[in-house]
Amino acid sequence: MALRLNIVEKSLLVNSEAIFSHPLAALYSSFSSRNPNSSSPSDPDFSAQSVEKDDFDGSESGYNRFRLMGSEESRVLNYFASPNSGDCKNDQRIPNFDEFDENEESGDAEEGDDEDEDDEDDDDDEFMVLNSFDRNHEQREGTRRIERDEDEIRHPLVKEICRLIELWSVWNLKLEGELRHLLRGLKPRQVCAVLRSQADERVALKFFYWADRQWRYRHGPIVYYAMLEVLGKTKLCQGAKRVLRLMARRGIERRPEAFGYVMVSYSRAGKLRNAMRVLTMMQKAGVEPDLSICNTAIHVLVMGNRLEKALRFSARMQLVGISPNVVTYNCLIKGYCDMHRVEDALELIANMPLKGCSPDKVSYYTVIGFLCKECRVKEVRELVEKMVKDSNLLPDQVTYNTLIHMLSKHGHADESLEFLKEAEERGFRADKVVYSAVVHSLCLEGRIDKAKEIVNEMFSKGCDPDVVTYTAVVNGFCLVGKVDQAKKMLQKMNKHGCEPNTVSYTALLNGLCRSGNSVEARETMNMSEEEWWTPNAITYSVVMHGLRREGKLSEACDVVREMIKKAFFPTPVEINLLLQSLLTG
């Protein structure tokens, strides 16, 4: 729900005409395809997988061995004690998490090999890692996934540690002592839960290193993989690389999945060449490549718009005996679509069965999404029929939801309605998310009466509209200049037990400003506390631009001052527009 509202919200800022973005930009990605039954190293996940504690447990070795390593000094900065202080208890200075930032920046400056270079140098040196693959070597059982354990996240000990970490800005020796005491009672899975619970990944990394420095404590192997998993979703590539190196110093087995996390982090940071150099690092570490790391490499190349290199990598991996799977092909299909080579994507889908790998629905969804974006609706229908005929993939609820969302997003309301009716005729029941997408598309086209008809149909089928549905109608009324009807719709929302939110009121304020009633919009915003809603940056921007367009520059400046007091800052474009109005006014 928050994602859908956020997208609608952003559209108000981008376009003062209050054109809302679709509630769900994209449901599916070929990179999120998983095979839940596979536990081999060739598991087709793009991101690295964590390892379970049981994989390393034993009476004489494994996790217990890591816990008995004693107080071995780490070269990583201790955030609460000086590097030479040994036990943190002897250091009387006040702990400070922020010390990590200075050390990280200096570390980044020292590592010249991490400076990104010109990506135009399109050599294939990274492919050499594939030469270390032994096709005759029996693959060991791969790293098993650690699913998110909600019980661990809700564990009182985990909650208390998270609470203490939130107090890091006012830390003292007493709080550190409490955290150290609690840390020694944590199980590896609970440490993983603490890391994943942090809203700021940098804080998670700081806690990870601080815990690693504590006396009589050592992270379990699964904690390293959990930390890499967290960092793999960010641009903190240097931190991910250091965790990988720390694993080597601690004697933790590094699987290809661990290197995959670092690759993805470099890719997110826009450092494509450094991401591919991770393969060379893996080769020097003596880690044999598998299908998962190959899929990660292809994913990184596709996301970096290096389709031709991704194709060469795919061909090279097959030469050494690593057979691609459906994830590999789906990645290449997306690359073709990104390069507007949809015919090549369709040809690849047709040839997949000949290579012993049948396409799945994600393969077709990727191409369907491109065709919807290019307004090639007729071909969408043909591809759906081809999916049934050639691959025996019958459309299900997910298929219809995907089609309706994609068509609605790109302004094909009538076509989305056709698929909606077809889905209902086949016994599938659309939810409020699907209906909201159709209503939103109709409102953008100015077909308010039809949108109201769909809303009434929702009531008749026991699918009550939610705040997103109502907000789309409010915005639709404002787009056609029926601001009074928009106000009535807000009142109806309350009567039906659906309380308007900030996005709903922002849509109304935008309609008022577009109709020349910016003063009324300003007054409505001033009454927000009485209406139990809180203006955000987009709300202030909408009102400011309305006042500016009407020549009420003094009032517009007042809105900017109030906006800054609330810690919302106008964009450079907004400031330039206001300055231009002041200079010409």
Stockholm file with secondary structure:
# STOCKHOLM 1.0

chainA/1-585         MALRLNIVEKSLLVNSEAIFSHPLAALYSSFSSRNPNSSSPSDPDFSAQSVEKDDFDGSESGYNRFRLMGSEESRVLNYFASPNSGDCKNDQRIPNFDEFDENEESGDAEEGDDEDEDDEDDDDDEFMVLNSFDRNHEQREGTRRIERDEDEIRHPLVKEICRLIELWSVWNLKLEGELRHLLRGLKPRQVCAVLRSQADERVALKFFYWADRQWRYRHGPIVYYAMLEVLGKTKLCQGAKRVLRLMARRGIERRPEAFGYVMVSYSRAGKLRNAMRVLTMMQKAGVEPDLSICNTAIHVLVMGNRLEKALRFSARMQLVGISPNVVTYNCLIKGYCDMHRVEDALELIANMPLKGCSPDKVSYYTVIGFLCKECRVKEVRELVEKMVKDSNLLPDQVTYNTLIHMLSKHGHADESLEFLKEAEERGFRADKVVYSAVVHSLCLEGRIDKAKEIVNEMFSKGCDPDVVTYTAVVNGFCLVGKVDQAKKMLQKMNKHGCEPNTVSYTALLNGLCRSGNSVEARETMNMSEEEWWTPNAITYSVVMHGLRREGKLSEACDVVREMIKKAFFPTPVEINLLLQSLLTG
#=GR chainA/1-585 SS CHHHHHHHHHHHHHCTTCCCCCSCSCSCCGGGCCCTTCCSTTCCCSSCCCCCGGGTCCSSSTHHHHHTTCSCCCSSCCSSSCTTCCSGGGCCSCCCTTHHHHHHHHHHHHCGGGSCCCTTCCCCGGGGGGGGCCTTSCCCCCCCCCCCCHHHHTCHHHHHHHHHHHTGGGCCHHHHHHHHHHHTTCCHHHHHHHHHHCSSHHHHHHHHHHHHTSTTCCCCHHHHHHHHHHHTTSSCHHHHHHHHHHHHHHTCCCCHHHHHHHHHHHHHTTCHHHHHHHHHHHHHTTCCCCHHHHHHHHHHHHHTTCHHHHHHHHHHHHHTTCCCCHHHHHHHHHHHHHTTCHHHHHHHHHHTGGGTCCCCHHHHHHHHHHHHHTTCHHHHHHHHHHHHHHHCCCCCHHHHHHHHHHHHHTTCHHHHHHHHHHHHHTTCCCCHHHHHHHHHHHHHTTCHHHHHHHHHHHHHTTCCCCHHHHHHHHHHHHHTTCHHHHHHHHHHHHHTTCCCCHHHHHHHHHHHHHTTCHHHHHHHHHTTTTTTCCCCHHHHHHHHHHHHHTTCHHHHHHHHHHHHHTTCCCCHHHHHHHHHHHHHC
#=GC SS_cons         CHHHHHHHHHHHHHCTTCCCCCSCSCSCCGGGCCCTTCCSTTCCCSSCCCCCGGGTCCSSSTHHHHHTTCSCCCSSCCSSSCTTCCSGGGCCSCCCTTHHHHHHHHHHHHCGGGSCCCTTCCCCGGGGGGGGCCTTSCCCCCCCCCCCCHHHHTCHHHHHHHHHHHTGGGCCHHHHHHHHHHHTTCCHHHHHHHHHHCSSHHHHHHHHHHHHTSTTCCCCHHHHHHHHHHHTTSSCHHHHHHHHHHHHHHTCCCCHHHHHHHHHHHHHTTCHHHHHHHHHHHHHTTCCCCHHHHHHHHHHHHHTTCHHHHHHHHHHHHHTTCCCCHHHHHHHHHHHHHTTCHHHHHHHHHHTGGGTCCCCHHHHHHHHHHHHHTTCHHHHHHHHHHHHHHHCCCCCHHHHHHHHHHHHHTTCHHHHHHHHHHHHHTTCCCCHHHHHHHHHHHHHTTCHHHHHHHHHHHHHTTCCCCHHHHHHHHHHHHHTTCHHHHHHHHHHHHHTTCCCCHHHHHHHHHHHHHTTCHHHHHHHHHTTTTTTCCCCHHHHHHHHHHHHHTTCHHHHHHHHHHHHHTTCCCCHHHHHHHHHHHHHC
//
